[in-house]
């Protein structure tokens, strides 16, 4: 857990209750966290789910790994420490979106189980839903896809500490949802996500 550094700061509670936000947004906010290897299909699924929810009138927002690293987390690299801080910050941002009543789609490799567990904890300690979706795919299929050419660079030694090559990926042991994009179509994967959101009370 990150230590509190700033002093003389105090949490200022809102006068708007969670129930009032739910009525205002006409839905309950929460986070679905897509984790998996690079090129597993996390972002592709999240984009499709976001589009579908938006078209149906649901307040929704997608947070994507590369996008966040170009702004909020532009000062972080890919060391184990920076990866942990990257996910810590994202967990806190997702919590704020979810608390506002937004269905939040987080698409991050997030290779370390402890970091994902910490993101879950900051949601659950304030009574917010956190759904882990493991986007599973065999490494060889991810390498075949390689839309950004990152696996090729990693195999050539041009990228160090690349997840799945010379840095580990710790697959979720108890994810609420597993989709295998080596076997399921995009349409099937999206349907599975929506059904999971419905079961968790975040979609109707």
N, C-alpha and C positions, 0 to 999 in steps of 0.2 A: 504494500500500500504506500502511495506517495505521501511524504510528510507535508504537513501544512507549514509553509514558510512565512507567509504574510502574517503579521500580528495586528491586533486591534481591528479585526474584521468579524462581522456578526451576520448570521443568516437572517434575511428579511423575508418572513413569510408573506405569501400573497393573500389578499382578501378574497380571491376567487377560489372556490373549492374545486376538487376534482370532479365532483358531481355536476357542478355548474359548467365546467369546461366540456364535459361529456354531452350535456344538453345543448350547449352552444355549437359544438362541432357535429352533433348528431352521430357520434361514434366514440369508442374508447381507443385511446392512443396506446401504442406499444411498439416494440422493436422486433423485427425479424432480421437475424444476423446470418448472412450468407458467407460461409467459410469454405475454402478449398484451394487446391493448387492453382497457380497461374494457368489460364486457358481452360479451366474446368467448366466455365460457363456461368460463373456467379453473376457477372455484370449483365450478361445477355438475359438471364432470367429476371434479374431485378428490374431492368429496363422494361421488359414486357409486363411484369406485374404492376409496376408504377403506372404505365400507360393505361392498363385495364382499369385499375382502381380509380384513376383520375377521370377516365371517361364515364365511370359510373357515379361520379360525384363524391368520392371519398377523399378527404384531405390526406395527402401522401407526399413523402419526400424521400429521395434516394441519395445516400451518401456513398461515394465511390472512392476506392483507394487512391488512384492517380489524381483525381480531382482534389482531394483533401491535401495531398502532398504538394500541390501547386499553390496552396493558400495557407490554411490554418497550420499545417504541419510541414511547411516548406523548409524549416530549419532542422528536420530530422532525416537521418540516413537509414541504413538497413542493418546496423549492428543489432545484436539481441536487445541491448538497452534501449536503442531508439525504436525498435519495433514495439517493445513494451509500452513506451511512452506514447507512441502513435496510437495504439489501441486504447490506452487509458483515456486519452483526450477524446477519441471518437466515442467511447462508451459514455462519457459525460455529455457530449453533444447529443447523442441519441436519446439519453435520458431526458434532456430538456425538450426535445421535439415530442417525445412520447408523452411527457407530462402536459404539453400543450394540447394533446388530443390528436396528434398526427400519427398515422401509421408510418413508421420509419423503416426504410429498407437500407441496411448497412451491408455493403459488398466489399469485403476485405479478406485477403489471404489469411491473415491472423493465424500464423502457424502454431503458436504456443497455447496449449490448453489453459494454462494458468491465466493468461491475459484474457482469453474469452470468458473464463470463469469470473474474472474481476469485473468485466463489463456486465455480465449477468447479475452479479451481486449488487452493483450500484442501482440497477433497476428494481430488483426484488426487495431491497431494503426500504424502498419507498412505495412498494405495492404496484409496480408497473410490470407489464408482461414483457418477457424476453424469450424469443423463440430462436433456437439455434437450428439453422438449416445447413447440413453438410452436403455440399455439391461435390459428389464423389465422381472421380474419373481415373482410370488407370494412367500412370505416368506416361506410358508410351503414346496414348491417345492425346494427352495434353501436349506432348512434344510434337506430334504430327500436326496439330492445329497451329501452335506457336504463332499467333497472329502478329505479335510484336517482335518476333525474332529473338526473344530473350533466352529461350532454352539453347538455341544455337550458339549464342554468345557465351552462355554459361559453360557449355560443353567445350568451347574453345578457350576457356580460361579468361575471357574478357570481362565477365561479371563474377565477383566472388560473393560467397554467402547466399547463393540463390536457392530458394526453397525447393526442395525435391531433388536437388543435384548435390550441393555440398552444404546445405543447411536443412535441418529436419522439418517435417510437417507432422504435427501431432493430431491425428484424426480424432474427432469427437467420439467419445465412448457412449454418450447418452443424448444425442441430438434429438430434438422433438421431431425433426423431419430429415430424411435422407433422400436425395434425388441423384440418380446415376445418369449423367449426361452421355455416357458411352452406350447406354441402353435405351434411355427415354428420349423422346423428341422434345423440342422446346414446348410445344403445346401440352404435352403430358406433364412436363416439369412445372409449368405455370399452373396447371389445374391442381397439381399436388400442393403447391404453395397456397393457393386460394382456399382449398379444402382445409388445410392446416390453420390458416388464419380464421376461417369460420369456426372450427372446433375450439379455437382459443378465444373466441368472442371478439375478434378484431375486424370481422367482415361479415356482412349478411347479404 
